[in-house]
Amino acid sequence: MAFLRQWLLGVVSCAFLVSLLDQLTPEGSVRKLARFSGGLVLILCMLRPLGTAEPWELALDLDGPPPTAWHWRSNTAT
């Protein structure tokens, strides 16, 4: 839960700074470039956990399908 809180705080802080810088830039091509750059920075902030994760943390368990609710109910009925 602490990881999610830290990630969310980073994304919100990044969005706040990007929004503040967007308001401070002058109109015209400079603002367009600032918005584009700010959007890239915000995307990088959102994807940061993927860059810091170890490969085995991202591995999928493909041994079989997850148990369905019907399977779970039939096992608890005994």
N, C-alpha and C positions, 0 to 999 in steps of 0.2 A: 504494500500500500504506500510505503514511503517513496518507492521508486515512481509510482504514478503521480504522487503529489509533487515530487521534484520536477518531473517531466512537464506536468501541466503548468507549474509555476514558471518554468523556463519559456514555454510557448506563450503564455500570457504576457510575460515581461517583454519578450521579443516583439509580440504584436503591438504592445503599447509603445515601444521605442520606434518601431516602423511607422506607426500612425503619427507619432509626434514629429518625426522627421518629414513625413509627407506634408504635414501642415506647415512646416517651416520653409519648405522649398518654394521657390518662385514659380509662377505659371510658365507654361511652355514646354519645350523639349527637355529642360532640366527636370521638371516634375515627372514627365513620362519615364525618364531614365531612373529617377529615384523610386518610382512606384515599381518598376520592373525589378530593380535591385532589391528593394524591400521585400517583394514577393518571393524572390529566390532565397533570401535570408530566412524568411519565415518558413518556407518549405524545408530548408536545411535544419532549422530548429525542430520541426516536427519529426523529421526522419533521423534525428540524432541517435535515438536508442538502437536503430538498426546498425549503425556504424560502430557502436560500442559493445554490442552483443557478441558473445563467443559463438562460433559456428554450431556447436552442439546444442546451444540454447534455442537455435532457430530450426533445428531438425524436426521433421514431422514424424509421428508414429504411424507408419503405414502397414502395421502388422495385420490390421483388419478393421472393419467398420466399427464405429463406436456403438455401444449397446443402445438399443432403442428402448423407449418407455415400455413397450410390450414385453421385451426380454427381461427388463428389471422387475416388472410386476409378476411375471411367471416364476422368477426365482425367489421372490419373497413370499409367495403364496404357500410354500411347502411347510 
